[in-house]
């Protein structure tokens, strides 16, 4: 039951209008609270926003939703009003110039890897009994409270040198741009292990989880339609995001005695000297004068010869997201070793990128794009250096001492799915509404540090 205005208590301040902040603000408004919502950017959305390209709301990278997302109340609510599409998953793992359908089959993996490479990886895995046992303990050991041996050593000890060099090392270097030995072993989450051939063979041999990966769900009008839905519901409740409103340490001044700030911005805004870094993504949108390039919705490219890590074809996510006679690709180039300030959408870099897409079997030879546009999105991948959990705890305690309750992907320094963001927002609101402190939230929020990303 909604509260009467005079029972609403102190104004609730929510900072950050990505999906986490918007949903938290909506839950508070529905509980009868007075809500003020601040957003640093020019418009709400965060990583769930869109780039309008060729009149189409293009996602900021690949954002498939796992069917389990419909178990979360927000997504069930949206689905009831505008049903999500249920789509067959037609992902492709690009190995050199060969394509492996995902979910895969053993024959397709063997054909793509070739006899020599497949034998080397298989022998590297089965040659040592201890390695097989360690692989079986992958998830338990990765998140253990013992010594953090680093990503490189952790993975090599479990899959062998051949698989590490072919898949894991290129992935890590592309995304983060630092030696994999400096990365935390916690980076080796299950989502990475399930895209290695060894793990795929292991899963297929015992029936695997292919059925769970065979389909995905997706909003007909794109991921940004979730943001539009939240904005519309908030407007009905009389709440609108105040965009262009920066908020950091200065914003905490004079709030003594006020309700805690629900903070879904960047944790570094509250704790600037915390060593919690992110890596971003260059997104290059390309419009080709072809009705369709292929059936896959997403290509995964660990090969270091290709700059991109993923490429997605928009219309294969939702048929509404297309223009007659055109195909839009979104090419994701991790910031990694490139750093900031690169331009991949014009001149020689664009020519090199287009050639790579042809060699990878993604784009047709001899067909030039009608238009190319680049957008850089910061803060996509948290950089988990060895020992990062202690740095995180210290930053969270300092934020709590300021009267802030960090939640959501950016503020909690997480790599997670959109439905995780909504679930964490609901948890944060429940925490505040129950009268619990930001200090108590720091301990409570540790449960989210090891959330499993569903790709």
C-alpha positions in Angstrom: 0.0 0.0 0.0 1.3 3.4 -0.9 2.1 5.9 1.8 0.3 9.2 2.2 2.5 12.2 1.3 2.8 13.2 5.0 4.0 9.7 5.8 6.6 9.5 3.1 9.4 10.6 5.4 12.6 12.2 4.1 13.3 12.5 0.4 15.1 9.5 -1.0 18.0 10.5 -3.2 19.0 8.1 -6.0 22.2 8.8 -8.0 22.6 7.2 -11.4 19.8 6.5 -13.9 20.9 3.3 -15.5 18.7 0.3 -15.1 19.7 -0.1 -11.4 19.0 3.5 -10.4 15.8 3.8 -12.5 14.3 0.6 -11.0 15.3 1.6 -7.4 13.6 5.0 -7.9 10.5 3.3 -9.2 10.3 0.9 -6.3 10.7 3.8 -3.8 8.0 5.8 -5.6 5.6 2.9 -5.6 6.2 2.6 -1.9 5.0 6.2 -1.6 8.4 7.8 -1.0 9.4 11.2 -2.3 12.2 10.5 -4.8 14.9 12.7 -6.4 16.8 11.0 -9.2 20.1 12.4 -10.5 22.0 11.4 -13.6 25.4 12.6 -14.8 24.9 11.9 -18.5 22.7 13.8 -20.9 20.1 11.1 -20.8 19.2 8.0 -18.7 20.1 4.5 -19.7 23.8 3.9 -18.8 25.0 0.7 -20.5 21.4 -0.3 -21.3 21.0 2.8 -23.4 21.2 3.0 -27.2 23.0 4.6 -30.1 20.6 5.9 -32.7 22.2 4.8 -36.0 20.4 4.7 -39.3 17.2 5.4 -37.3 17.6 2.3 -35.3 18.1 2.1 -31.5 21.3 0.0 -31.5 22.4 -1.6 -28.2 25.7 -0.6 -26.7 27.2 -3.9 -27.4 25.7 -7.4 -27.2 22.9 -7.7 -24.6 21.2 -11.0 -25.1 19.0 -11.9 -22.1 19.0 -15.4 -20.6 15.6 -16.9 -20.2 16.2 -16.9 -16.4 15.8 -13.1 -16.6 12.1 -13.6 -16.7 12.2 -14.9 -13.1 13.0 -11.3 -12.0 9.9 -9.2 -11.1 10.8 -6.2 -13.3 11.3 -8.4 -16.4 8.1 -10.3 -15.7 6.3 -7.0 -15.5 7.7 -5.7 -18.8 7.1 -9.1 -20.4 3.4 -9.0 -19.3 2.9 -5.7 -21.1 5.1 -6.2 -24.2 6.2 -9.9 -24.5 9.9 -10.6 -25.0 10.9 -12.5 -28.1 12.2 -16.0 -27.6 14.9 -16.4 -30.2 17.1 -19.4 -31.2 20.7 -18.8 -30.2 22.9 -18.8 -33.3 26.2 -17.6 -31.9 29.4 -18.4 -33.7 32.9 -18.9 -32.2 35.4 -17.6 -34.8 38.6 -19.7 -34.7 40.9 -18.2 -37.3 38.8 -18.3 -40.5 36.6 -21.1 -39.3 33.3 -20.9 -37.6 32.0 -23.1 -34.8 28.2 -22.9 -34.1 27.3 -22.2 -30.5 26.0 -24.3 -28.8 28.7 -26.5 -30.4 29.1 -30.1 -31.3 32.2 -32.2 -30.9 32.6 -32.7 -34.7 32.3 -29.0 -35.4 34.9 -28.2 -32.8 37.3 -30.8 -34.1 36.9 -29.6 -37.7 37.6 -26.0 -36.6 40.6 -26.8 -34.4 42.2 -29.2 -36.7 43.9 -32.4 -35.8 47.2 -31.0 -34.5 45.7 -28.2 -32.4 42.9 -30.4 -31.1 45.4 -33.1 -30.1 47.7 -30.6 -28.4 44.8 -29.2 -26.3 43.4 -32.6 -25.5 46.8 -33.9 -24.4 47.5 -30.8 -22.4 44.3 -31.5 -20.4 44.4 -35.2 -19.9 48.1 -35.7 -19.5 48.1 -35.0 -15.8 45.6 -36.5 -13.5 46.0 -33.5 -11.1 45.1 -31.1 -13.9 41.8 -33.0 -14.5 41.0 -32.8 -10.8 41.9 -29.2 -10.6 39.6 -28.5 -13.6 36.7 -30.1 -11.8 37.3 -27.7 -8.9 37.5 -24.7 -11.2 34.7 -22.6 -9.7 35.4 -23.5 -6.1 39.1 -22.7 -6.4 38.6 -19.5 -8.4 36.6 -17.9 -5.7 38.5 -19.4 -2.7 39.8 -17.1 0.1 43.3 -18.5 -0.2 46.2 -17.1 -2.3 45.3 -15.4 -5.5 47.8 -16.9 -7.9 46.7 -14.8 -10.8 44.7 -15.5 -14.0 47.6 -17.0 -16.0 48.8 -19.5 -13.5 45.3 -20.5 -12.4 44.1 -21.3 -16.0 47.4 -22.9 -17.2 47.3 -25.3 -14.3 43.8 -26.5 -15.3 43.7 -26.5 -19.1 47.4 -26.7 -20.2 49.6 -24.3 -22.2 48.0 -24.9 -25.6 44.4 -24.0 -24.6 45.7 -21.1 -22.5 47.7 -19.6 -25.3 44.9 -20.1 -27.9 41.9 -18.9 -26.0 42.4 -17.5 -22.5 45.4 -15.3 -23.0 44.2 -13.5 -26.1 40.8 -12.9 -24.4 42.4 -11.4 -21.4 44.9 -9.2 -23.3 42.2 -7.9 -25.6 39.9 -6.9 -22.8 42.2 -5.6 -20.2 45.5 -4.8 -21.9 47.7 -5.9 -19.0 49.8 -9.1 -18.6 47.4 -11.9 -17.5 49.6 -12.7 -14.6 48.6 -9.4 -13.1 44.9 -10.2 -13.3 43.1 -11.9 -10.4 42.2 -15.6 -10.7 38.6 -14.4 -10.0 38.5 -13.3 -13.7 38.4 -16.9 -14.7 34.6 -17.1 -14.2 32.5 -19.9 -15.4 31.5 -17.9 -18.4 35.0 -17.9 -19.7 35.6 -21.6 -19.1 32.4 -22.5 -20.9 33.7 -20.9 -24.1 36.9 -22.9 -24.2 37.0 -26.1 -26.3 38.1 -28.2 -23.4 35.2 -27.2 -21.3 32.8 -27.6 -24.2 34.0 -31.1 -24.9 33.7 -31.9 -21.2 30.2 -30.6 -21.1 29.1 -32.4 -24.3 30.5 -35.6 -23.1 28.2 -35.7 -20.2 25.2 -34.1 -21.9 26.3 -30.5 -21.2 24.1 -27.4 -20.8 23.4 -27.0 -24.5 19.6 -26.9 -24.0 20.0 -24.1 -21.5 22.0 -22.1 -24.1 19.8 -22.9 -27.1 17.5 -19.8 -26.8 17.6 -16.3 -25.5 14.9 -13.7 -24.9 15.0 -10.1 -26.1 12.7 -7.0 -26.1 11.2 -6.5 -29.6 12.3 -2.8 -29.7 15.8 -3.4 -28.2 17.3 -3.2 -24.8 16.8 0.5 -24.5 13.1 -0.1 -24.5 13.5 -1.3 -20.9 14.9 2.1 -20.0 11.9 3.7 -21.8 9.5 1.5 -19.8 11.1 2.6 -16.5 11.1 6.2 -17.5 7.4 6.0 -18.4 6.4 4.3 -15.1 8.5 6.9 -13.1 6.8 9.8 -15.0 3.4 8.3 -14.0 4.7 8.5 -10.4 5.8 12.1 -10.8 9.6 11.3 -10.9 11.9 12.4 -13.7 15.7 12.1 -13.9 17.6 15.3 -13.5 20.2 14.8 -16.2 23.6 16.5 -16.5 23.7 16.5 -12.6 27.2 15.5 -11.5 27.4 14.0 -8.0 30.4 13.1 -5.9 32.0 14.0 -2.7 30.7 17.5 -2.8 27.2 16.2 -3.1 27.5 14.4 0.2 28.2 17.6 2.2 25.5 18.8 4.4 23.6 15.5 4.3 24.1 14.7 8.0 20.9 13.2 9.4 19.4 12.7 5.9 18.4 9.3 4.5 21.3 7.4 2.9 22.0 8.1 -0.7 21.2 5.2 -3.0 24.3 5.5 -5.2 24.3 3.7 -8.6 27.0 5.9 -10.2 30.7 5.2 -10.5 32.2 4.2 -7.1 35.3 6.3 -8.0 33.2 9.4 -7.9 32.8 8.9 -4.1 36.3 7.4 -3.5 38.5 9.0 -6.2 41.8 7.5 -4.9 40.5 3.9 -4.8 42.5 1.7 -7.3 39.4 0.4 -9.0 39.7 0.8 -12.7 37.5 -0.1 -15.7 38.2 -0.8 -19.4 35.8 0.4 -22.0 34.6 -0.6 -25.5 34.9 1.0 -28.9 31.6 0.3 -30.7 31.8 0.6 -34.5 28.4 0.5 -36.1 28.5 -0.4 -39.8 25.6 -0.3 -42.3 26.0 -2.7 -45.2 23.8 -2.4 -48.4 22.6 -6.0 -48.0 19.3 -7.3 -46.6 21.1 -9.8 -44.5 24.7 -10.9 -44.0 24.2 -14.2 -42.1 22.0 -16.0 -39.6 24.3 -15.6 -36.4 23.3 -12.9 -34.0 26.8 -12.8 -32.3 30.3 -13.7 -33.4 33.0 -14.3 -30.7 36.5 -13.7 -31.8 39.3 -14.6 -29.4 41.9 -14.7 -32.2 44.5 -11.9 -31.5 44.7 -11.2 -35.2 41.3 -9.6 -35.0 40.9 -6.3 -33.1 37.3 -7.1 -32.2 36.1 -9.4 -29.5 32.5 -9.6 -30.5 30.4 -8.7 -33.5 26.6 -8.7 -33.5 24.0 -8.4 -36.3 21.2 -6.3 -35.0 18.2 -7.7 -37.0 19.0 -11.2 -35.8 18.2 -10.1 -32.2 14.8 -8.6 -33.2 13.2 -8.4 -36.7 11.9 -4.9 -35.9 15.5 -3.6 -35.7 16.2 -3.4 -39.4 16.0 -1.1 -42.4 14.9 -2.5 -45.8 17.9 -3.6 -47.8 20.4 -2.9 -45.1 22.2 -4.8 -42.3 23.7 -3.2 -39.3 26.7 -4.7 -37.5 27.9 -3.7 -34.1 31.7 -4.3 -33.9 33.1 -4.4 -30.3 36.7 -3.5 -29.9 37.8 -3.7 -26.3 39.9 -0.7 -25.0 42.5 -3.2 -23.7 46.0 -2.2 -25.0 44.6 0.5 -27.3 43.9 3.0 -24.6 41.6 6.0 -25.2 41.2 8.3 -28.1 41.4 5.9 -31.1 39.3 6.2 -34.2 38.4 2.9 -35.9 35.5 4.4 -38.0 37.5 6.3 -40.7 40.7 6.3 -42.7 43.2 3.4 -42.7 41.9 1.9 -39.4 38.5 1.5 -40.8 40.0 -0.2 -43.9 41.9 -2.6 -41.8 38.8 -3.3 -39.7 36.7 -4.1 -42.7 39.4 -6.4 -44.1 39.4 -8.3 -40.8 35.7 -8.7 -40.9 36.0 -10.2 -44.4 38.9 -12.5 -43.3 36.8 -13.6 -40.3 34.0 -14.6 -42.6 31.6 -12.1 -41.1 31.2 -9.4 -43.8 31.1 -10.0 -47.6 34.2 -9.3 -49.8 33.9 -6.3 -52.1 30.9 -4.7 -50.3 31.6 -1.4 -48.6 29.5 -0.1 -45.8 27.1 2.8 -46.5 28.0 4.4 -43.2 30.3 3.9 -40.2 30.1 5.4 -36.8 32.0 5.0 -33.6 31.0 5.4 -30.0 33.3 4.8 -27.0 31.6 3.5 -23.9 33.6 3.7 -20.7 33.3 1.6 -17.6 32.2 -1.7 -19.3 34.7 -4.1 -17.8 36.0 -3.9 -14.2 39.7 -4.4 -14.1 40.2 -7.1 -11.4 43.8 -7.0 -10.4 45.2 -9.5 -7.9 44.1 -8.5 -4.4 41.2 -6.4 -5.6 38.6 -7.6 -3.0 40.4 -5.8 -0.2 40.6 -2.6 -2.3 36.9 -3.0 -2.9 36.0 -3.4 0.8 38.0 -0.4 1.8 36.3 1.8 -0.9 32.9 0.5 0.1 33.5 1.3 3.8 34.6 4.8 2.9 31.5 5.3 0.8 29.3 4.0 3.6 30.9 6.4 6.1 29.8 9.3 3.8 26.2 8.1 4.0 26.1 6.4 0.6 24.8 2.9 -0.2 26.5 1.8 -3.5 24.5 -0.6 -5.6 24.2 -1.7 -9.2 26.9 -2.7 -11.7 29.1 0.5 -11.7 28.9 1.3 -8.0 29.6 -2.3 -6.9 32.4 -2.8 -9.4 30.6 -5.7 -11.0 30.4 -7.5 -14.3 26.9 -8.8 -14.4 23.7 -9.1 -16.4 20.8 -6.7 -16.6 18.5 -8.8 -14.5 21.2 -9.0 -11.8 21.2 -5.2 -11.8 17.4 -5.1 -11.2 17.7 -7.7 -8.4 20.4 -5.8 -6.7 18.4 -2.6 -6.9 15.4 -4.3 -5.3 17.7 -5.6 -2.6 19.2 -2.2 -1.9 15.8 -0.6 -1.6 14.6 -3.3 0.8 17.7 -2.7 2.9 17.0 1.0 3.2 13.3 0.6 3.8 14.1 -1.8 6.6 16.1 0.9 8.3 19.4 -0.9 7.9 22.6 1.1 7.6 25.1 1.6 4.7 27.7 -0.1 6.8 25.6 -3.2 7.1 25.1 -3.1 3.3 28.9 -3.4 2.8 28.9 -6.8 4.4 25.6 -7.8 2.7 26.7 -6.7 -0.8 29.7 -9.1 -0.8 27.4 -11.8 -1.9 27.3 -10.1 -5.3 31.1 -10.1 -5.9 31.0 -13.6 -7.4 27.8 -13.3 -9.5 27.9 -15.5 -12.6 27.6 -13.7 -15.9 25.2 -15.5 -18.3 26.3 -14.8 -21.9 
